[in-house]
Amino acid sequence: MLTELKNEDLSAFAKDGYFVARGFLSEHVREALKSSIQGDLEPLVGPAELEADVGYPGAPGHRSEVGGNTPRRLLHAYGRSDDLRSLALHEDVAHILSQLMGTDQVQLSQCHHNCVMTKYPGFSSATLWHQDIRYWSFERPELISVWYALGDELADNGALSVIPGTHVENFGRGRLDRNLFLRSELKENKTLTTQARVVELTAGDALFFHCRLFHAAGRNLTGQVKISPVFTYHAQDNQPIPETSSDRLPSIILGNGAYIG
């Protein structure tokens, strides 16, 4: 059954840049996804990015160090399994996105996110404050990502934090460092981050968030791996800029929960 958003959901997304669809995935679907994903984690099936590759705070410094083979994300999730493909093309996701974007012509990007985020105990890193659109090249900065909690996501296992409303603000390049993270030493950025919220999710929840929303995540301080599939979508009339990283692979048209493009 297609999900009709409430006015408060639409208002929250417009005002804050995100909203959470509670209980979006059933236990049966979550277990099938976890089984499929675990099969690609142990042993590791590439393409994948390791914690040692990103150099973020808390990550091993090199692949040869202890914990250097810890996965950070499984790439190309759409093509990994039928379960992940069905999740990416879920008809309720398409319907929610059409309401948020104001069009029923929605496409899945195969170039951005399209992955399974992992946070392992002991060797997970922290992600600093950033906007995803800083790394992407589209005609308009109006993409939406959907993040699925296959287990509970809390502050102590690295849940996402967001700064509400930043998706509609303009930030000069001088407020960012060379890696396009917020410069923590600037007074205006310190003031901004005091407004942050941890978005705690219960297993089965889905977080929809705007590509301009500043977000960050801490390390996993628990004893359990956190696994979170995430996909990114754009309107069909908002195409990637040719010959950029956003144009490496074709987007997939959504419709009735199945590939139609």
C-alpha positions in Angstrom: 0.0 0.0 0.0 1.4 3.3 -1.0 2.4 5.7 1.8 0.7 9.1 1.8 2.7 11.7 3.7 1.0 13.7 6.4 1.2 17.5 6.2 3.5 17.5 9.2 5.9 15.2 7.4 6.0 17.5 4.3 6.3 20.5 6.6 9.2 18.9 8.5 11.1 18.1 5.4 10.6 21.6 4.0 11.7 23.2 7.3 14.3 20.9 8.6 15.6 19.1 5.5 14.7 15.6 6.7 12.0 13.4 8.2 11.8 9.8 9.4 9.3 7.2 8.2 8.9 5.0 11.2 8.6 1.3 10.9 9.1 1.4 7.1 10.7 -2.0 6.8 9.2 -5.2 8.2 11.2 -7.6 10.2 11.1 -10.2 7.4 12.5 -7.7 4.9 15.2 -6.6 7.4 16.3 -10.1 8.1 16.5 -10.9 4.3 18.6 -7.8 3.7 20.9 -8.5 6.6 21.5 -12.0 5.4 22.3 -10.9 1.9 24.6 -8.1 3.1 26.4 -10.3 5.6 27.2 -12.7 2.7 29.1 -9.8 1.1 30.9 -8.7 4.2 32.2 -12.1 5.4 34.2 -12.7 3.2 34.3 -9.2 1.8 33.0 -8.9 -1.8 34.1 -5.8 -3.6 33.9 -3.2 -4.7 34.2 -1.8 -1.2 35.7 1.1 0.7 37.7 0.4 3.8 38.0 2.6 6.9 41.7 2.9 6.2 40.9 4.4 2.8 39.1 7.5 4.1 41.5 8.8 6.7 38.7 10.0 9.0 39.1 10.4 12.7 39.4 7.0 14.4 40.2 5.1 11.2 43.3 2.9 10.9 46.1 4.9 9.2 46.8 2.2 6.6 45.4 -1.1 5.3 48.5 -2.9 6.8 47.7 -1.7 10.3 45.6 -3.5 12.8 42.0 -3.1 11.7 43.1 -1.8 8.3 40.8 -4.3 6.5 37.7 -3.0 8.3 34.9 -2.2 5.7 33.3 1.2 5.7 30.9 0.7 2.8 29.9 -1.8 0.2 29.7 0.0 -3.1 27.2 -0.5 -6.0 24.5 -1.8 -3.7 21.8 -1.7 -6.5 23.6 -4.4 -8.4 24.6 -6.7 -5.5 21.4 -8.6 -4.8 17.7 -8.8 -5.6 16.9 -7.8 -2.0 18.9 -4.5 -2.3 17.6 -3.9 -5.8 14.0 -4.2 -4.6 14.8 -1.9 -1.7 16.2 0.7 -4.0 13.1 0.6 -6.3 10.5 0.2 -3.5 7.2 1.5 -4.7 6.5 3.3 -1.4 9.9 5.0 -1.6 9.1 6.1 -5.1 5.7 7.4 -3.9 7.2 9.3 -0.9 9.9 10.8 -3.1 7.3 11.9 -5.7 5.5 13.8 -2.9 8.7 15.4 -1.6 10.0 16.3 -5.1 6.7 17.4 -6.6 7.0 15.0 -9.6 6.4 11.3 -10.3 9.4 11.2 -12.6 12.0 10.1 -10.1 15.4 8.4 -10.7 17.9 6.4 -8.7 21.5 7.6 -9.0 23.9 4.7 -9.4 26.9 7.1 -8.8 26.1 8.5 -5.4 25.5 6.6 -2.2 24.1 3.4 -3.7 25.9 1.6 -1.0 25.7 -0.2 2.3 27.2 1.9 5.1 28.9 -0.2 7.9 30.3 0.8 11.3 32.3 -1.9 13.0 33.2 -2.0 16.7 36.8 -0.9 17.4 37.8 0.5 14.1 35.0 2.7 12.8 35.7 6.3 12.1 33.8 9.5 12.7 32.4 11.5 9.8 32.7 15.3 10.1 30.1 17.9 9.2 29.4 18.0 5.5 26.8 18.4 2.8 26.6 15.6 0.2 26.0 18.0 -2.7 29.5 19.3 -2.2 30.8 16.2 -3.9 28.1 15.8 -6.5 27.4 17.6 -9.8 23.8 18.0 -10.9 21.9 20.8 -12.6 20.1 21.6 -9.4 21.1 20.8 -5.8 17.8 19.0 -5.1 18.6 15.3 -4.5 17.2 13.2 -1.6 18.9 10.3 0.1 17.1 7.4 1.9 18.9 5.8 4.8 17.5 2.5 6.2 18.1 1.3 9.7 18.4 -2.5 9.7 19.0 -2.3 13.5 18.7 0.4 16.1 20.8 3.4 15.4 21.7 5.5 18.4 24.4 7.9 19.4 26.6 5.2 20.9 26.8 3.2 17.6 27.3 6.1 15.3 23.8 7.3 14.3 23.6 10.3 12.0 23.4 13.8 13.4 21.9 16.6 11.4 21.7 20.4 11.6 18.1 21.2 10.8 17.4 23.9 8.2 20.9 24.0 6.7 19.5 22.7 3.4 18.1 26.2 2.7 21.1 28.2 3.9 24.0 29.4 1.8 27.5 28.7 3.1 30.6 30.4 1.7 33.6 28.3 0.7 35.6 29.9 3.4 33.6 28.0 6.1 34.8 24.7 4.7 38.2 23.0 4.9 40.1 21.6 1.9 38.1 18.3 2.2 34.8 20.3 2.3 34.0 19.7 5.9 32.9 22.5 8.2 36.0 24.2 9.7 35.6 23.5 13.5 37.7 26.4 14.6 35.4 29.1 13.2 33.1 30.8 15.7 30.1 30.8 13.3 30.5 27.1 12.7 30.7 26.3 16.4 27.5 28.2 16.9 25.9 26.3 14.0 26.8 22.9 15.4 25.2 23.6 18.7 21.9 23.3 16.9 22.6 19.6 15.9 20.3 16.8 16.6 21.1 13.1 16.7 18.6 11.2 14.5 18.0 8.0 16.5 16.3 5.3 14.5 14.6 2.1 15.5 15.2 -1.0 13.3 13.0 -0.6 10.3 12.9 3.2 10.2 13.8 5.1 7.0 15.5 8.5 7.1 14.8 10.8 4.1 17.2 13.8 4.0 18.1 16.6 1.6 21.5 16.6 -0.2 22.2 20.1 1.2 21.6 19.2 4.8 24.7 19.3 7.0 25.2 15.9 8.7 27.8 14.0 10.6 28.2 10.7 12.5 30.3 9.4 15.4 32.1 6.2 15.9 30.5 2.9 16.9 31.3 2.4 20.6 29.2 -0.8 21.0 30.1 -4.4 20.3 27.8 -4.9 17.3 28.2 -4.0 13.6 25.8 -1.3 12.4 24.6 -1.8 8.8 22.7 0.8 6.8 21.8 0.7 3.1 21.5 4.1 1.6 20.3 5.3 -1.9 20.1 8.7 -3.5 17.4 10.0 -5.9 16.8 12.9 -8.2 14.0 14.2 -10.4 14.2 13.2 -14.1 14.5 16.9 -15.1 17.5 17.3 -12.8 20.3 15.5 -14.6 24.0 15.1 -13.7 26.4 17.4 -15.4 28.1 15.5 -18.3 31.6 14.2 -17.9 31.5 14.5 -14.1 31.6 11.8 -11.4 27.9 12.1 -11.2 27.6 11.0 -14.8 29.7 7.8 -14.6 26.7 5.4 -14.6 23.1 5.8 -15.9 20.3 6.6 -13.5 17.4 4.2 -13.0 13.8 5.3 -13.5 11.5 4.3 -10.7 7.9 3.2 -11.3 5.6 0.7 -9.5 8.6 -0.7 -7.6 10.3 -2.1 -10.8 12.9 -1.1 -13.2 11.3 0.5 -16.2 14.1 2.5 -17.8 
